[in-house]
């Protein structure tokens, strides 16, 4: 069984509401709890924040939450997943935050600006414009689950210092082959919740809203996908809900490279991270108008 790694897997409104519950129920953390660590140094990794209408009056937004993860790939382009930026109410507005703890920032903003989700979003993030792959959702072989948020570079620079992630050359993962990929360490990062926890109320996914990282390892390669193992006994961590669109890095020819984005995986978040390759022809064709490719 697989599940998209977004905090609104059920519906754009009800599951985003679940994200708020999950993120505030206990002290926030992200990725999963095993073999994971905070990632304050990964300043190019950010959270996708949305404001939208939930009361039938589209004139003003009445909801705000972080919903997915992503990565700055140049001074004004934030890479995430298309399923994070589609099927929202018409008045949705997207923002990007590069804060280490975006949930704490939203909590402070809610206290400072009660009843004003737009001001709360502005307190933690910069607003941008989403561009989804025009062929999303495609077939299972290549769903085209990729999106970018274009942002004002001056506003991003004024708030955060970051070096955009390096993208891979065409076919970089194919060139390594299975042997090379098995020997390559991978790192997943994002703001998502923890793996499934059993409690009195059943299974939950606690935490979320803090930038974390964890090692993962190669499992399988397909034309549009790379599957990464999250199994704890091998020293791996992994991604979970809210990590959709977030980065999976590998060191290629000595360069720390953003090779894939988190899309889906097993529902409990214990076994596999299914990620969208950025070295594939389809991904590169989509990205070419927005960023200089190697």
C-alpha positions, -999 to 999 in steps of 0.1 A, spaced: 0 0 0 13 34 -9 4 69 2 14 103 -11 38 121 13 16 151 17 -2 163 48 -35 164 28 -36 130 13 -74 126 19 -87 160 7 -71 194 3 -90 208 32 -97 180 57 -62 165 55 -45 199 57 -65 203 89 -52 170 101 -17 184 94 -23 212 119 -35 187 145 -5 164 140 19 193 140 7 207 173 -2 176 193 34 170 206 67 188 202 72 190 165 97 169 146 100 157 111 110 129 87 108 98 110 121 95 145 147 68 139 182 76 125 171 112 119 185 146 129 177 183 126 189 199 94 196 236 102 224 236 76 201 226 47 190 261 42 179 255 6 152 231 19 119 248 26 82 242 35 53 250 13 27 271 31 -8 275 18 -37 299 26 -72 291 14 -109 295 20 -128 271 42 -160 290 51 -176 297 17 -165 333 15 -136 333 -10 -129 370 -6 -105 364 22 -86 332 33 -95 316 66 -70 288 68 -32 286 68 -9 257 72 24 242 60 15 213 36 46 200 18 83 203 15 106 214 -13 139 229 -24 152 261 -38 169 253 -71 179 289 -80 174 323 -65 137 324 -72 125 288 -79 112 264 -54 108 228 -65 80 206 -51 54 180 -61 24 187 -84 1 169 -60 10 195 -34 -2 224 -56 -33 209 -73 -69 203 -63 -72 233 -40 -99 259 -37 -97 286 -63 -84 312 -39 -55 292 -26 -22 311 -24 12 295 -20 41 307 0 76 293 8 94 294 41 130 284 47 127 286 85 141 257 104 109 254 125 80 266 104 54 252 127 67 273 157 66 303 134 30 297 124 21 292 161 37 326 170 20 343 140 -14 329 150 -10 345 184 2 378 169 -24 379 141 -55 361 153 -80 355 127 -58 367 99 -43 338 80 -28 360 53 -8 379 79 2 347 95 15 334 62 34 366 55 51 363 89 68 330 81 70 329 43 72 346 9 43 343 -16 49 329 -50 31 315 -81 27 278 -87 34 261 -121 24 224 -123 35 200 -150 8 203 -176 6 165 -180 0 159 -143 -15 134 -133 1 111 -159 3 73 -160 19 53 -131 51 49 -152 55 87 -151 29 107 -132 46 140 -140 43 148 -103 65 179 -103 58 216 -97 77 248 -91 68 280 -72 83 311 -87 92 337 -60 105 372 -59 143 366 -56 148 399 -37 122 390 -10 138 355 -6 173 370 -3 161 396 22 148 369 46 171 339 42 207 331 32 208 299 11 227 283 -17 204 267 -43 206 229 -47 227 215 -76 206 195 -101 219 163 -118 230 159 -154 208 140 -178 208 103 -170 232 107 -141 215 79 -121 215 56 -151 252 62 -156 259 49 -121 242 16 -126 230 -7 -98 265 -12 -84 273 25 -83 239 33 -68 243 7 -41 276 24 -31 261 59 -31 248 74 1 215 92 -1 200 118 22 163 127 25 152 160 40 118 176 48 93 189 73 71 159 75 56 138 103 71 108 120 64 71 112 32 55 124 29 53 162 4 30 180 -15 46 208 -48 45 227 -66 61 197 -50 39 171 -22 47 147 -10 83 144 18 102 126 30 127 152 51 158 148 59 178 117 69 213 108 106 211 116 133 206 89 150 172 95 172 149 75 179 111 75 201 87 55 184 64 30 199 38 6 193 26 -30 165 1 -36 154 2 -73 156 24 -104 129 30 -130 128 54 -159 109 81 -139 115 68 -103 141 59 -78 130 39 -48 150 44 -16 151 21 14 141 35 48 147 4 69 160 11 104 183 -19 108 204 -8 78 209 26 95 183 44 74 157 69 83 130 80 58 103 103 47 66 105 58 35 127 54 44 164 47 77 154 30 61 154 -4 81 175 -29 111 174 -6 146 166 -16 166 134 -19 203 142 -22 232 121 -33 269 130 -39 276 126 -76 312 132 -88 320 150 -56 289 173 -58 261 172 -33 232 169 -57 194 170 -56 186 138 -75 149 132 -67 118 145 -49 97 126 -24 63 115 -38 49 84 -21 57 53 -1 43 28 23 15 41 46 32 36 79 64 53 66 87 24 76 100 8 44 103 27 11 104 63 -2 93 64 -38 109 95 -54 107 113 -87 139 114 -107 152 148 -117 177 135 -143 150 120 -165 140 136 -198 105 144 -186 116 162 -154 143 181 -173 119 192 -200 96 206 -174 124 224 -154 142 239 -184 121 271 -186 126 278 -150 162 270 -142 195 265 -159 202 228 -161 236 211 -161 
